[in-house]
Amino acid sequence: MKSAPNDNIVFRDIDKSPTLANTVSKKLHKLERYCGEIMRSRVVLEAPHQHKTKGKQFKASVELALSGSPLTISNESESIHRAVNGAFESAERCLKERSERRKTLRHQSLDPVVD
């Protein structure tokens, strides 16, 4: 994923914001540091439903098409910016863990077996 065009950012039931789209694009590019195998990405920003007790909730979902298996992370918050930050922090954590697991598997397969 060399570029993150704004058409892979979907706004549902909230107004499109160039500032928010720019923030999401920057965060998508930052994820490439942790995993260069991102083939496609899609971010959905929405205000799904209104709870009388919880107030207005926003949801941010990050969908990444990786080689092997896709990754989908969602986060809800009372602020769209907090929801976006939470979703990207979780995605970053998942990608780091995935990278570490792959490194340990690679090193285990390279170690010679002693009989």
C-alpha positions in Angstrom: 0.0 0.0 0.0 2.1 2.9 -1.2 -0.6 5.6 -1.1 -3.7 6.0 1.1 -6.2 7.8 -1.1 -9.1 9.5 0.7 -11.6 7.3 -1.2 -10.8 4.4 1.2 -12.2 6.5 4.1 -15.9 6.2 4.5 -18.0 8.6 6.5 -21.4 7.3 7.6 -23.9 9.5 9.3 -21.3 12.2 10.0 -20.1 15.1 8.0 -16.9 14.7 5.9 -14.0 16.5 7.4 -10.8 17.1 5.4 -8.9 17.4 8.7 -10.1 14.1 9.9 -9.4 12.4 6.6 -5.9 13.8 6.7 -5.4 12.5 10.2 -6.6 9.0 9.1 -4.3 9.1 6.1 -1.3 9.9 8.2 -2.1 7.1 10.7 -2.5 4.7 7.8 1.0 5.6 6.5 2.3 5.2 10.0 1.0 1.6 10.1 3.2 0.7 7.1 6.2 1.0 9.4 5.0 -2.0 11.3 3.8 -4.1 8.4 4.8 -3.6 4.8 2.4 -6.3 3.7 -0.7 -4.1 3.8 -2.3 -4.6 0.4 -5.5 -2.6 0.9 -7.0 -0.5 3.7 -10.4 0.9 4.5 -11.5 3.1 7.4 -15.1 3.5 8.3 -16.1 6.5 10.5 -19.7 6.5 11.7 -22.2 7.5 14.3 -24.0 4.2 14.4 -26.9 4.8 16.9 -27.9 7.0 19.7 -28.3 5.7 23.2 -30.3 7.5 25.7 -28.1 6.5 28.6 -24.7 6.6 26.8 -25.2 9.7 24.7 -23.8 10.2 21.3 -21.3 7.4 20.4 -18.9 7.4 17.4 -17.3 4.3 15.9 -14.1 4.0 13.9 -13.2 0.7 12.1 -9.9 0.0 10.5 -9.9 -2.8 7.9 -6.5 -4.0 6.6 -6.1 -6.6 3.9 -2.8 -8.3 4.8 -1.1 -11.3 3.1 -2.4 -14.2 5.1 -5.4 -13.0 6.9 -7.3 -9.7 7.1 -7.4 -7.5 10.2 -10.4 -5.5 11.4 -10.2 -3.3 14.5 -13.1 -1.2 15.8 -13.3 1.3 18.6 -16.2 3.3 20.0 -16.0 6.6 22.0 -18.0 9.7 22.6 -15.5 11.6 20.4 -14.7 10.6 16.8 -11.1 11.6 17.3 -10.8 9.4 20.4 -12.4 6.5 18.5 -10.0 7.0 15.6 -6.9 7.1 17.9 -8.1 4.1 19.8 -8.7 2.0 16.7 -5.3 2.9 15.2 -3.5 2.2 18.5 -5.1 -1.2 18.6 -4.2 -1.8 15.0 -0.6 -0.8 15.6 -0.4 -3.1 18.6 -1.8 -6.0 16.5 0.6 -5.4 13.7 3.6 -5.3 16.1 2.5 -8.6 17.7 2.1 -10.2 14.3 5.5 -9.0 13.2 7.1 -10.4 16.4 5.4 -13.7 16.0 6.6 -14.0 12.4 10.2 -13.1 13.5 10.2 -15.8 16.2 8.7 -18.4 13.8 11.4 -17.5 11.3 14.2 -17.8 13.8 12.8 -21.2 15.1 12.8 -22.6 11.6 16.4 -21.5 11.0 17.8 -23.0 14.2 19.5 -26.3 13.6 18.0 -29.3 15.4 20.6 -31.0 17.7 20.1 -34.8 18.2 
